[in-house]
Amino acid sequence: MKKVQQGFTLIELMIVVAIIGILAAVAIPAYQDYLARAQAAEAASLLGGLKTGIAEYYSTNGSVPDVTSDLGSPVLFGKYVSKIENPSNSTDIVATFKSASVNAKLQGLTVTMTFNTNGQFTWDCGTIPTAVQPSVCK
């Protein structure tokens, strides 16, 4: 009786491994950018949560509040954001990313939300790479 050959050849297996390697080389950087965008969105979310309190404080007191003391107890840090502050009670409220446990593209960078006295908020993402900026900065 004749035996029927079964299985894959070494060449076929090597081609499959090469294809998987090429797909991984494309997918891993895209996934890293996806994670960085998600981490950057945390800063915009935390700053956005302060909008109502800042606007109410300004309409009542005629000045921009110190976010660390005048707004009660807002969330001033997150998993990737180390602190939120407005230096010298300026109209700029700055969220600073941690220097560890965050994507390397975001480490130590800032997202700034500026309150204009007409009640509008503007955003500045500074030196955060365009590919990973939160949507409020685009």
N, CA, C and O atoms as CSV, one atom per row, in Angstrom:
chain,resi,resn,atom,element,x,y,z
A,1,MET,N,N,0.825,-1.180,0.000
A,1,MET,CA,C,0.000,0.000,0.000
A,1,MET,C,C,0.873,1.248,0.000
A,1,MET,O,O,1.969,1.283,0.560
A,2,LYS,N,N,0.345,2.247,-0.641
A,2,LYS,CA,C,1.053,3.507,-0.758
A,2,LYS,C,C,0.660,4.427,0.406
A,2,LYS,O,O,-0.525,4.592,0.695
A,3,LYS,N,N,1.674,5.034,1.083
A,3,LYS,CA,C,1.415,5.969,2.181
A,3,LYS,C,C,1.123,7.355,1.617
A,3,LYS,O,O,1.812,7.808,0.704
A,4,VAL,N,N,0.123,8.021,2.144
A,4,VAL,CA,C,-0.211,9.384,1.725
A,4,VAL,C,C,0.544,10.354,2.648
A,4,VAL,O,O,0.492,10.246,3.873
A,5,GLN,N,N,1.230,11.284,2.028
A,5,GLN,CA,C,2.011,12.254,2.800
A,5,GLN,C,C,1.066,13.263,3.463
A,5,GLN,O,O,0.133,13.760,2.832
A,6,GLN,N,N,1.315,13.554,4.728
A,6,GLN,CA,C,0.477,14.491,5.463
A,6,GLN,C,C,1.343,15.556,6.111
A,6,GLN,O,O,2.521,15.329,6.388
A,7,GLY,N,N,0.742,16.737,6.354
A,7,GLY,CA,C,1.447,17.801,7.052
A,7,GLY,C,C,1.938,18.879,6.106
A,7,GLY,O,O,1.730,18.816,4.894
A,8,PHE,N,N,2.594,19.867,6.690
A,8,PHE,CA,C,3.106,21.006,5.938
A,8,PHE,C,C,4.609,20.856,5.763
A,8,PHE,O,O,5.285,20.228,6.578
A,9,THR,N,N,5.111,21.434,4.704
A,9,THR,CA,C,6.559,21.409,4.495
A,9,THR,C,C,7.191,22.531,5.298
A,9,THR,O,O,6.497,23.441,5.750
A,10,LEU,N,N,8.466,22.476,5.472
A,10,LEU,CA,C,9.198,23.506,6.198
A,10,LEU,C,C,9.052,24.857,5.509
A,10,LEU,O,O,8.912,25.873,6.189
A,11,ILE,N,N,9.079,24.895,4.231
A,11,ILE,CA,C,8.932,26.146,3.475
A,11,ILE,C,C,7.567,26.776,3.741
A,11,ILE,O,O,7.477,27.984,3.959
A,12,GLU,N,N,6.522,25.983,3.724
A,12,GLU,CA,C,5.183,26.513,3.990
A,12,GLU,C,C,5.090,27.110,5.392
A,12,GLU,O,O,4.506,28.178,5.580
A,13,LEU,N,N,5.658,26.429,6.362
A,13,LEU,CA,C,5.645,26.948,7.735
A,13,LEU,C,C,6.454,28.236,7.854
A,13,LEU,O,O,6.051,29.155,8.566
A,14,MET,N,N,7.590,28.310,7.165
A,14,MET,CA,C,8.417,29.523,7.200
A,14,MET,C,C,7.693,30.703,6.551
A,14,MET,O,O,7.831,31.834,7.018
A,15,ILE,N,N,6.942,30.469,5.508
A,15,ILE,CA,C,6.168,31.537,4.867
A,15,ILE,C,C,5.096,32.060,5.814
A,15,ILE,O,O,4.894,33.271,5.911
A,16,VAL,N,N,4.414,31.170,6.506
A,16,VAL,CA,C,3.391,31.584,7.470
A,16,VAL,C,C,4.010,32.411,8.588
A,16,VAL,O,O,3.450,33.437,8.975
A,17,VAL,N,N,5.153,31.986,9.113
A,17,VAL,CA,C,5.829,32.737,10.174
A,17,VAL,C,C,6.251,34.108,9.670
A,17,VAL,O,O,6.126,35.092,10.398
A,18,ALA,N,N,6.748,34.197,8.442
A,18,ALA,CA,C,7.147,35.486,7.870
A,18,ALA,C,C,5.947,36.413,7.725
A,18,ALA,O,O,6.057,37.605,8.011
A,19,ILE,N,N,4.813,35.893,7.290
A,19,ILE,CA,C,3.607,36.711,7.150
A,19,ILE,C,C,3.147,37.230,8.502
A,19,ILE,O,O,2.777,38.398,8.627
A,20,ILE,N,N,3.168,36.378,9.507
A,20,ILE,CA,C,2.779,36.797,10.856
A,20,ILE,C,C,3.732,37.879,11.368
A,20,ILE,O,O,3.297,38.837,12.007
A,21,GLY,N,N,5.020,37.731,11.091
A,21,GLY,CA,C,6.006,38.740,11.496
A,21,GLY,C,C,5.750,40.088,10.845
A,21,GLY,O,O,5.866,41.123,11.502
A,22,ILE,N,N,5.404,40.092,9.571
A,22,ILE,CA,C,5.115,41.349,8.869
A,22,ILE,C,C,3.861,42.005,9.439
A,22,ILE,O,O,3.839,43.217,9.653
A,23,LEU,N,N,2.835,41.227,9.682
A,23,LEU,CA,C,1.607,41.768,10.275
A,23,LEU,C,C,1.862,42.342,11.666
A,23,LEU,O,O,1.323,43.394,12.010
A,24,ALA,N,N,2.669,41.666,12.459
A,24,ALA,CA,C,2.995,42.159,13.801
A,24,ALA,C,C,3.799,43.450,13.728
A,24,ALA,O,O,3.596,44.350,14.543
A,25,ALA,N,N,4.708,43.551,12.766
A,25,ALA,CA,C,5.520,44.766,12.620
A,25,ALA,C,C,4.656,45.972,12.288
A,25,ALA,O,O,5.012,47.096,12.641
A,26,VAL,N,N,3.548,45.769,11.627
A,26,VAL,CA,C,2.635,46.860,11.301
A,26,VAL,C,C,1.674,47.120,12.451
A,26,VAL,O,O,1.380,48.274,12.763
A,27,ALA,N,N,1.189,46.072,13.077
A,27,ALA,CA,C,0.140,46.203,14.088
A,27,ALA,C,C,0.642,46.745,15.425
A,27,ALA,O,O,-0.075,47.509,16.072
A,28,ILE,N,N,1.829,46.381,15.853
A,28,ILE,CA,C,2.302,46.794,17.183
A,28,ILE,C,C,2.450,48.311,17.298
A,28,ILE,O,O,1.962,48.872,18.280
A,29,PRO,N,N,3.092,49.009,16.358
A,29,PRO,CA,C,3.157,50.478,16.479
A,29,PRO,C,C,1.774,51.141,16.435
A,29,PRO,O,O,1.538,52.122,17.140
A,30,ALA,N,N,0.874,50.618,15.622
A,30,ALA,CA,C,-0.474,51.176,15.563
A,30,ALA,C,C,-1.187,50.987,16.901
A,30,ALA,O,O,-1.912,51.875,17.351
A,31,TYR,N,N,-0.984,49.847,17.529
A,31,TYR,CA,C,-1.588,49.583,18.835
A,31,TYR,C,C,-1.004,50.496,19.906
A,31,TYR,O,O,-1.731,50.970,20.779
A,32,GLN,N,N,0.310,50.749,19.847
A,32,GLN,CA,C,0.947,51.650,20.809
A,32,GLN,C,C,0.375,53.070,20.683
A,32,GLN,O,O,0.133,53.732,21.693
A,33,ASP,N,N,0.160,53.536,19.447
A,33,ASP,CA,C,-0.451,54.850,19.248
A,33,ASP,C,C,-1.885,54.875,19.769
A,33,ASP,O,O,-2.328,55.870,20.342
A,34,TYR,N,N,-2.599,53.782,19.568
A,34,TYR,CA,C,-3.968,53.673,20.079
A,34,TYR,C,C,-3.978,53.797,21.605
A,34,TYR,O,O,-4.809,54.512,22.166
A,35,LEU,N,N,-3.065,53.110,22.268
A,35,LEU,CA,C,-2.974,53.206,23.728
A,35,LEU,C,C,-2.612,54.618,24.164
A,35,LEU,O,O,-3.174,55.128,25.133
A,36,ALA,N,N,-1.681,55.257,23.460
A,36,ALA,CA,C,-1.271,56.617,23.808
A,36,ALA,C,C,-2.438,57.592,23.648
A,36,ALA,O,O,-2.613,58.481,24.481
A,37,ARG,N,N,-3.234,57.439,22.593
A,37,ARG,CA,C,-4.403,58.303,22.410
A,37,ARG,C,C,-5.398,58.119,23.552
A,37,ARG,O,O,-5.981,59.090,24.036
A,38,ALA,N,N,-5.588,56.884,23.976
A,38,ALA,CA,C,-6.504,56.614,25.092
A,38,ALA,C,C,-5.982,57.243,26.380
A,38,ALA,O,O,-6.760,57.792,27.161
A,39,GLN,N,N,-4.680,57.168,26.606
A,39,GLN,CA,C,-4.093,57.771,27.789
A,39,GLN,C,C,-4.187,59.297,27.728
A,39,GLN,O,O,-4.451,59.939,28.745
A,40,ALA,N,N,-3.973,59.881,26.551
A,40,ALA,CA,C,-4.053,61.328,26.391
A,40,ALA,C,C,-5.475,61.831,26.608
A,40,ALA,O,O,-5.674,62.954,27.072
A,41,ALA,N,N,-6.448,61.017,26.278
A,41,ALA,CA,C,-7.841,61.403,26.462
A,41,ALA,C,C,-8.189,61.584,27.933
A,41,ALA,O,O,-9.130,62.308,28.259
A,42,GLU,N,N,-7.450,60.942,28.819
A,42,GLU,CA,C,-7.721,61.095,30.246
A,42,GLU,C,C,-7.534,62.543,30.682
A,42,GLU,O,O,-8.328,63.055,31.471
A,43,ALA,N,N,-6.507,63.205,30.185
A,43,ALA,CA,C,-6.265,64.597,30.560
A,43,ALA,C,C,-7.424,65.486,30.115
A,43,ALA,O,O,-7.897,66.326,30.880
A,44,ALA,N,N,-7.876,65.299,28.882
A,44,ALA,CA,C,-8.995,66.094,28.375
A,44,ALA,C,C,-10.261,65.826,29.182
A,44,ALA,O,O,-11.038,66.744,29.446
A,45,SER,N,N,-10.465,64.588,29.567
A,45,SER,CA,C,-11.636,64.228,30.353
A,45,SER,C,C,-11.608,64.875,31.742
A,45,SER,O,O,-12.610,65.423,32.200
A,46,LEU,N,N,-10.458,64.806,32.399
A,46,LEU,CA,C,-10.338,65.411,33.731
A,46,LEU,C,C,-10.497,66.928,33.668
A,46,LEU,O,O,-11.170,67.519,34.512
A,47,LEU,N,N,-9.882,67.555,32.674
A,47,LEU,CA,C,-10.012,69.008,32.532
A,47,LEU,C,C,-11.444,69.390,32.172
A,47,LEU,O,O,-11.971,70.379,32.682
A,48,GLY,N,N,-12.068,68.617,31.303
A,48,GLY,CA,C,-13.447,68.897,30.917
A,48,GLY,C,C,-14.404,68.835,32.104
A,48,GLY,O,O,-15.403,69.553,32.140
A,49,GLY,N,N,-14.101,67.989,33.058
A,49,GLY,CA,C,-14.932,67.888,34.250
A,49,GLY,C,C,-14.875,69.121,35.133
A,49,GLY,O,O,-15.728,69.298,36.003
A,50,LEU,N,N,-13.888,69.971,34.924
A,50,LEU,CA,C,-13.745,71.195,35.721
A,50,LEU,C,C,-14.462,72.394,35.104
A,50,LEU,O,O,-14.594,73.431,35.753
A,51,LYS,N,N,-14.920,72.269,33.873
A,51,LYS,CA,C,-15.500,73.404,33.155
A,51,LYS,C,C,-16.654,74.067,33.899
A,51,LYS,O,O,-16.665,75.285,34.074
A,52,THR,N,N,-17.610,73.281,34.331
A,52,THR,CA,C,-18.787,73.846,34.990
A,52,THR,C,C,-18.407,74.581,36.262
A,52,THR,O,O,-18.874,75.695,36.498
A,53,GLY,N,N,-17.569,73.973,37.079
A,53,GLY,CA,C,-17.145,74.617,38.320
A,53,GLY,C,C,-16.396,75.920,38.079
A,53,GLY,O,O,-16.593,76.898,38.800
A,54,ILE,N,N,-15.541,75.932,37.067
A,54,ILE,CA,C,-14.778,77.143,36.755
A,54,ILE,C,C,-15.715,78.249,36.275
A,54,ILE,O,O,-15.602,79.393,36.716
A,55,ALA,N,N,-16.634,77.916,35.380
A,55,ALA,CA,C,-17.571,78.910,34.853
A,55,ALA,C,C,-18.478,79.457,35.954
A,55,ALA,O,O,-18.724,80.662,36.010
A,56,GLU,N,N,-18.976,78.584,36.827
A,56,GLU,CA,C,-19.829,79.041,37.933
A,56,GLU,C,C,-19.052,79.928,38.898
A,56,GLU,O,O,-19.549,80.968,39.330
A,57,TYR,N,N,-17.837,79.518,39.233
A,57,TYR,CA,C,-17.017,80.317,40.154
A,57,TYR,C,C,-16.743,81.689,39.542
A,57,TYR,O,O,-16.817,82.701,40.239
A,58,TYR,N,N,-16.431,81.732,38.258
A,58,TYR,CA,C,-16.134,83.005,37.598
A,58,TYR,C,C,-17.365,83.905,37.576
A,58,TYR,O,O,-17.253,85.106,37.823
A,59,SER,N,N,-18.528,83.346,37.287
A,59,SER,CA,C,-19.741,84.177,37.238
A,59,SER,C,C,-20.129,84.692,38.614
A,59,SER,O,O,-20.731,85.760,38.724
A,60,THR,N,N,-19.796,83.956,39.659
A,60,THR,CA,C,-20.121,84.381,41.019
A,60,THR,C,C,-19.094,85.354,41.589
A,60,THR,O,O,-19.455,86.347,42.220
A,61,ASN,N,N,-17.796,85.062,41.362
A,61,ASN,CA,C,-16.733,85.824,42.023
A,61,ASN,C,C,-15.963,86.769,41.105
A,61,ASN,O,O,-15.209,87.612,41.590
A,62,GLY,N,N,-16.134,86.647,39.810
A,62,GLY,CA,C,-15.443,87.538,38.886
A,62,GLY,C,C,-13.970,87.234,38.694
A,62,GLY,O,O,-13.233,88.048,38.136
A,63,SER,N,N,-13.536,86.073,39.150
A,63,SER,CA,C,-12.133,85.675,38.965
A,63,SER,C,C,-12.078,84.168,38.714
A,63,SER,O,O,-13.024,83.428,38.984
A,64,VAL,N,N,-10.944,83.756,38.194
A,64,VAL,CA,C,-10.753,82.332,37.926
A,64,VAL,C,C,-10.365,81.646,39.232
A,64,VAL,O,O,-9.509,82.153,39.958
A,65,PRO,N,N,-10.976,80.502,39.546
A,65,PRO,CA,C,-10.672,79.841,40.818
A,65,PRO,C,C,-9.315,79.150,40.807
A,65,PRO,O,O,-8.763,78.832,39.754
A,66,ASP,N,N,-8.799,78.930,42.001
A,66,ASP,CA,C,-7.650,78.043,42.170
A,66,ASP,C,C,-8.241,76.642,42.200
A,66,ASP,O,O,-8.978,76.293,43.122
A,67,VAL,N,N,-7.918,75.840,41.192
A,67,VAL,CA,C,-8.577,74.535,41.085
A,67,VAL,C,C,-8.268,73.621,42.256
A,67,VAL,O,O,-9.024,72.686,42.518
A,68,THR,N,N,-7.177,73.866,42.963
A,68,THR,CA,C,-6.821,72.987,44.076
A,68,THR,C,C,-7.568,73.326,45.359
A,68,THR,O,O,-7.633,72.494,46.264
A,69,SER,N,N,-8.137,74.539,45.461
A,69,SER,CA,C,-8.788,74.883,46.719
A,69,SER,C,C,-10.187,75.488,46.569
A,69,SER,O,O,-11.017,75.304,47.459
A,70,ASP,N,N,-10.474,76.192,45.495
A,70,ASP,CA,C,-11.733,76.923,45.377
A,70,ASP,C,C,-12.893,76.125,44.798
A,70,ASP,O,O,-14.035,76.581,44.856
A,71,LEU,N,N,-12.635,74.959,44.248
A,71,LEU,CA,C,-13.695,74.193,43.590
A,71,LEU,C,C,-14.183,73.004,44.407
A,71,LEU,O,O,-14.768,72.076,43.849
A,72,GLY,N,N,-13.963,73.014,45.680
A,72,GLY,CA,C,-14.376,71.877,46.496
A,72,GLY,C,C,-13.300,70.810,46.444
A,72,GLY,O,O,-12.159,71.054,46.836
A,73,SER,N,N,-13.651,69.649,45.971
A,73,SER,CA,C,-12.666,68.567,45.884
A,73,SER,C,C,-12.755,67.863,44.534
A,73,SER,O,O,-13.159,66.702,44.463
A,74,PRO,N,N,-12.374,68.567,43.450
A,74,PRO,CA,C,-12.410,67.899,42.148
A,74,PRO,C,C,-11.281,66.875,42.025
A,74,PRO,O,O,-10.334,66.882,42.812
A,75,VAL,N,N,-11.393,66.010,41.044
A,75,VAL,CA,C,-10.351,65.023,40.784
A,75,VAL,C,C,-9.193,65.730,40.085
A,75,VAL,O,O,-9.352,66.225,38.969
A,76,LEU,N,N,-8.024,65.780,40.735
A,76,LEU,CA,C,-6.887,66.515,40.194
A,76,LEU,C,C,-5.748,65.616,39.744
A,76,LEU,O,O,-4.632,66.086,39.526
A,77,PHE,N,N,-6.020,64.337,39.606
A,77,PHE,CA,C,-5.025,63.408,39.081
A,77,PHE,C,C,-5.758,62.180,38.578
A,77,PHE,O,O,-6.928,61.967,38.897
A,78,GLY,N,N,-5.075,61.388,37.801
A,78,GLY,CA,C,-5.688,60.184,37.262
A,78,GLY,C,C,-4.663,59.075,37.175
A,78,GLY,O,O,-3.605,59.147,37.802
A,79,LYS,N,N,-4.964,58.076,36.421
A,79,LYS,CA,C,-4.052,56.948,36.257
A,79,LYS,C,C,-2.817,57.373,35.477
A,79,LYS,O,O,-1.722,56.871,35.732
A,80,TYR,N,N,-2.980,58.301,34.520
A,80,TYR,CA,C,-1.866,58.743,33.684
A,80,TYR,C,C,-1.508,60.209,33.901
A,80,TYR,O,O,-0.427,60.644,33.503
A,81,VAL,N,N,-2.392,60.973,34.522
A,81,VAL,CA,C,-2.159,62.389,34.797
A,81,VAL,C,C,-1.687,62.526,36.234
A,81,VAL,O,O,-2.352,62.067,37.162
A,82,SER,N,N,-0.523,63.168,36.416
A,82,SER,CA,C,0.023,63.283,37.767
A,82,SER,C,C,-0.577,64.447,38.542
A,82,SER,O,O,-0.721,64.367,39.762
A,83,LYS,N,N,-0.933,65.544,37.841
A,83,LYS,CA,C,-1.515,66.684,38.564
A,83,LYS,C,C,-2.240,67.606,37.601
A,83,LYS,O,O,-1.952,67.650,36.405
A,84,ILE,N,N,-3.189,68.338,38.161
A,84,ILE,CA,C,-3.890,69.402,37.449
A,84,ILE,C,C,-3.779,70.640,38.319
A,84,ILE,O,O,-4.060,70.601,39.517
A,85,GLU,N,N,-3.372,71.726,37.711
A,85,GLU,CA,C,-3.200,72.961,38.462
A,85,GLU,C,C,-3.394,74.148,37.539
A,85,GLU,O,O,-3.333,74.019,36.316
A,86,ASN,N,N,-3.628,75.305,38.140
A,86,ASN,CA,C,-3.578,76.537,37.373
A,86,ASN,C,C,-2.552,77.435,38.065
A,86,ASN,O,O,-2.843,78.067,39.080
A,87,PRO,N,N,-1.351,77.476,37.494
A,87,PRO,CA,C,-0.252,78.222,38.109
A,87,PRO,C,C,-0.625,79.686,38.342
A,87,PRO,O,O,-1.117,80.361,37.437
A,88,SER,N,N,-0.393,80.160,39.539
A,88,SER,CA,C,-0.646,81.561,39.917
A,88,SER,C,C,-2.067,81.992,39.611
A,88,SER,O,O,-2.300,83.141,39.233
A,89,ASN,N,N,-3.024,81.082,39.771
A,89,ASN,CA,C,-4.437,81.369,39.496
A,89,ASN,C,C,-4.652,81.976,38.118
A,89,ASN,O,O,-5.532,82.818,37.938
A,90,SER,N,N,-3.865,81.558,37.163
A,90,SER,CA,C,-4.037,82.063,35.798
A,90,SER,C,C,-5.275,81.434,35.180
A,90,SER,O,O,-5.908,80.568,35.783
A,91,THR,N,N,-5.613,81.869,33.984
A,91,THR,CA,C,-6.769,81.303,33.292
A,91,THR,C,C,-6.423,79.985,32.627
A,91,THR,O,O,-7.296,79.338,32.047
A,92,ASP,N,N,-5.164,79.574,32.699
A,92,ASP,CA,C,-4.718,78.292,32.142
A,92,ASP,C,C,-4.811,77.204,33.211
A,92,ASP,O,O,-4.271,77.349,34.308
A,93,ILE,N,N,-5.487,76.138,32.884
A,93,ILE,CA,C,-5.547,74.974,33.769
A,93,ILE,C,C,-4.757,73.880,33.064
A,93,ILE,O,O,-5.092,73.488,31.946
A,94,VAL,N,N,-3.707,73.386,33.719
A,94,VAL,CA,C,-2.726,72.510,33.082
A,94,VAL,C,C,-2.785,71.112,33.690
A,94,VAL,O,O,-2.729,70.955,34.909
A,95,ALA,N,N,-2.898,70.102,32.835
A,95,ALA,CA,C,-2.813,68.701,33.243
A,95,ALA,C,C,-1.456,68.175,32.785
A,95,ALA,O,O,-1.112,68.264,31.607
A,96,THR,N,N,-0.691,67.630,33.723
A,96,THR,CA,C,0.647,67.119,33.427
A,96,THR,C,C,0.633,65.597,33.521
A,96,THR,O,O,0.159,65.026,34.502
A,97,PHE,N,N,1.164,64.949,32.477
A,97,PHE,CA,C,1.228,63.490,32.479
A,97,PHE,C,C,2.368,63.012,33.370
A,97,PHE,O,O,3.356,63.718,33.574
A,98,LYS,N,N,2.213,61.812,33.893
A,98,LYS,CA,C,3.242,61.205,34.732
A,98,LYS,C,C,4.504,60.949,33.920
A,98,LYS,O,O,4.474,60.921,32.690
A,99,SER,N,N,5.608,60.765,34.626
A,99,SER,CA,C,6.860,60.473,33.927
A,99,SER,C,C,7.119,58.968,33.858
A,99,SER,O,O,8.089,58.528,33.241
A,100,ALA,N,N,6.263,58.200,34.482
A,100,ALA,CA,C,6.352,56.733,34.416
A,100,ALA,C,C,4.933,56.198,34.279
A,100,ALA,O,O,3.970,56.928,34.515
A,101,SER,N,N,4.800,54.969,33.912
A,101,SER,CA,C,3.517,54.261,33.748
A,101,SER,C,C,2.597,54.920,32.720
A,101,SER,O,O,1.378,54.755,32.776
A,102,VAL,N,N,3.179,55.660,31.792
A,102,VAL,CA,C,2.425,56.263,30.699
A,102,VAL,C,C,3.246,56.088,29.426
A,102,VAL,O,O,4.467,55.944,29.498
A,103,ASN,N,N,2.604,56.098,28.276
A,103,ASN,CA,C,3.307,55.936,27.005
A,103,ASN,C,C,4.447,56.939,26.892
A,103,ASN,O,O,4.310,58.086,27.318
A,104,ALA,N,N,5.563,56.516,26.325
A,104,ALA,CA,C,6.750,57.370,26.210
A,104,ALA,C,C,6.473,58.643,25.429
A,104,ALA,O,O,7.155,59.647,25.634
A,105,LYS,N,N,5.496,58.627,24.546
A,105,LYS,CA,C,5.164,59.821,23.764
A,105,LYS,C,C,4.482,60.893,24.600
A,105,LYS,O,O,4.369,62.036,24.158
A,106,LEU,N,N,4.023,60.545,25.810
A,106,LEU,CA,C,3.293,61.479,26.659
A,106,LEU,C,C,4.022,61.852,27.943
A,106,LEU,O,O,3.618,62.799,28.619
A,107,GLN,N,N,5.064,61.150,28.289
A,107,GLN,CA,C,5.708,61.314,29.587
A,107,GLN,C,C,6.127,62.766,29.835
A,107,GLN,O,O,6.900,63.345,29.071
A,108,GLY,N,N,5.596,63.339,30.921
A,108,GLY,CA,C,5.961,64.685,31.342
A,108,GLY,C,C,5.350,65.808,30.523
A,108,GLY,O,O,5.589,66.974,30.835
A,109,LEU,N,N,4.570,65.511,29.485
A,109,LEU,CA,C,3.973,66.545,28.654
A,109,LEU,C,C,2.688,67.064,29.289
A,109,LEU,O,O,2.205,66.501,30.272
A,110,THR,N,N,2.139,68.133,28.730
A,110,THR,CA,C,0.966,68.769,29.323
A,110,THR,C,C,-0.134,69.006,28.297
A,110,THR,O,O,0.114,69.099,27.095
A,111,VAL,N,N,-1.344,69.098,28.806
A,111,VAL,CA,C,-2.510,69.552,28.055
A,111,VAL,C,C,-3.040,70.752,28.820
A,111,VAL,O,O,-3.232,70.687,30.035
A,112,THR,N,N,-3.278,71.855,28.106
A,112,THR,CA,C,-3.722,73.083,28.757
A,112,THR,C,C,-5.118,73.460,28.275
A,112,THR,O,O,-5.392,73.487,27.075
A,113,MET,N,N,-5.988,73.747,29.228
A,113,MET,CA,C,-7.310,74.269,28.928
A,113,MET,C,C,-7.329,75.709,29.427
A,113,MET,O,O,-7.035,75.966,30.594
A,114,THR,N,N,-7.667,76.633,28.562
A,114,THR,CA,C,-7.683,78.048,28.928
A,114,THR,C,C,-9.119,78.536,28.995
A,114,THR,O,O,-9.913,78.306,28.082
A,115,PHE,N,N,-9.442,79.220,30.099
A,115,PHE,CA,C,-10.773,79.802,30.270
A,115,PHE,C,C,-10.707,81.258,29.837
A,115,PHE,O,O,-9.946,82.047,30.396
A,116,ASN,N,N,-11.508,81.608,28.838
A,116,ASN,CA,C,-11.609,82.999,28.404
A,116,ASN,C,C,-12.744,83.654,29.169
A,116,ASN,O,O,-13.742,83.003,29.477
A,117,THR,N,N,-12.603,84.930,29.477
A,117,THR,CA,C,-13.600,85.610,30.303
A,117,THR,C,C,-14.972,85.708,29.638
A,117,THR,O,O,-15.946,86.088,30.288
A,118,ASN,N,N,-15.059,85.369,28.342
A,118,ASN,CA,C,-16.376,85.342,27.688
A,118,ASN,C,C,-17.071,83.994,27.886
A,118,ASN,O,O,-18.132,83.746,27.312
A,119,GLY,N,N,-16.471,83.133,28.695
A,119,GLY,CA,C,-17.077,81.850,29.018
A,119,GLY,C,C,-16.674,80.703,28.106
A,119,GLY,O,O,-17.203,79.599,28.239
A,120,GLN,N,N,-15.757,80.939,27.190
A,120,GLN,CA,C,-15.300,79.902,26.276
A,120,GLN,C,C,-14.038,79.235,26.804
A,120,GLN,O,O,-13.261,79.842,27.541
A,121,PHE,N,N,-13.846,77.985,26.418
A,121,PHE,CA,C,-12.652,77.238,26.771
A,121,PHE,C,C,-11.891,76.904,25.494
A,121,PHE,O,O,-12.487,76.479,24.504
A,122,THR,N,N,-10.580,77.097,25.517
A,122,THR,CA,C,-9.742,76.702,24.389
A,122,THR,C,C,-8.720,75.700,24.897
A,122,THR,O,O,-8.418,75.639,26.089
A,123,TRP,N,N,-8.193,74.913,23.960
A,123,TRP,CA,C,-7.296,73.823,24.321
A,123,TRP,C,C,-5.959,73.964,23.610
A,123,TRP,O,O,-5.887,74.442,22.478
A,124,ASP,N,N,-4.902,73.538,24.294
A,124,ASP,CA,C,-3.566,73.513,23.699
A,124,ASP,C,C,-2.869,72.239,24.180
A,124,ASP,O,O,-2.778,71.981,25.380
A,125,CYS,N,N,-2.383,71.454,23.231
A,125,CYS,CA,C,-1.711,70.204,23.591
A,125,CYS,C,C,-0.201,70.305,23.495
A,125,CYS,O,O,0.488,69.287,23.552
A,126,GLY,N,N,0.321,71.501,23.351
A,126,GLY,CA,C,1.764,71.709,23.394
A,126,GLY,C,C,2.530,70.822,22.436
A,126,GLY,O,O,2.304,70.846,21.226
A,127,THR,N,N,3.437,70.039,22.992
A,127,THR,CA,C,4.335,69.224,22.171
A,127,THR,C,C,3.895,67.772,22.050
A,127,THR,O,O,4.681,66.927,21.624
A,128,ILE,N,N,2.660,67.469,22.414
A,128,ILE,CA,C,2.164,66.096,22.245
A,128,ILE,C,C,2.085,65.817,20.745
A,128,ILE,O,O,1.504,66.609,20.003
A,129,PRO,N,N,2.657,64.707,20.291
A,129,PRO,CA,C,2.612,64.393,18.854
A,129,PRO,C,C,1.176,64.376,18.326
A,129,PRO,O,O,0.265,63.886,18.994
A,130,THR,N,N,0.990,64.909,17.137
A,130,THR,CA,C,-0.339,65.015,16.540
A,130,THR,C,C,-1.060,63.677,16.474
A,130,THR,O,O,-2.276,63.625,16.653
A,131,ALA,N,N,-0.337,62.605,16.224
A,131,ALA,CA,C,-0.948,61.282,16.080
A,131,ALA,C,C,-1.618,60.803,17.353
A,131,ALA,O,O,-2.512,59.959,17.283
A,132,VAL,N,N,-1.221,61.308,18.516
A,132,VAL,CA,C,-1.779,60.820,19.773
A,132,VAL,C,C,-2.506,61.917,20.571
A,132,VAL,O,O,-2.893,61.684,21.716
A,133,GLN,N,N,-2.694,63.088,19.990
A,133,GLN,CA,C,-3.397,64.161,20.693
A,133,GLN,C,C,-4.856,63.808,20.923
A,133,GLN,O,O,-5.478,63.147,20.091
A,134,PRO,N,N,-5.411,64.250,22.061
A,134,PRO,CA,C,-6.848,64.043,22.263
A,134,PRO,C,C,-7.637,64.860,21.244
A,134,PRO,O,O,-7.118,65.830,20.692
A,135,SER,N,N,-8.852,64.485,20.999
A,135,SER,CA,C,-9.651,65.118,19.938
A,135,SER,C,C,-9.909,66.595,20.199
A,135,SER,O,O,-10.138,67.335,19.242
A,136,VAL,N,N,-9.883,67.060,21.440
A,136,VAL,CA,C,-10.132,68.478,21.719
A,136,VAL,C,C,-9.034,69.376,21.179
A,136,VAL,O,O,-9.240,70.580,21.029
A,137,CYS,N,N,-7.880,68.815,20.887
A,137,CYS,CA,C,-6.741,69.606,20.414
A,137,CYS,C,C,-6.640,69.652,18.901
A,137,CYS,O,O,-5.795,70.368,18.365
A,138,LYS,N,N,-7.467,68.918,18.211
A,138,LYS,CA,C,-7.337,68.847,16.753
A,138,LYS,C,C,-8.263,69.819,16.071
A,138,LYS,O,O,-8.285,69.892,14.842
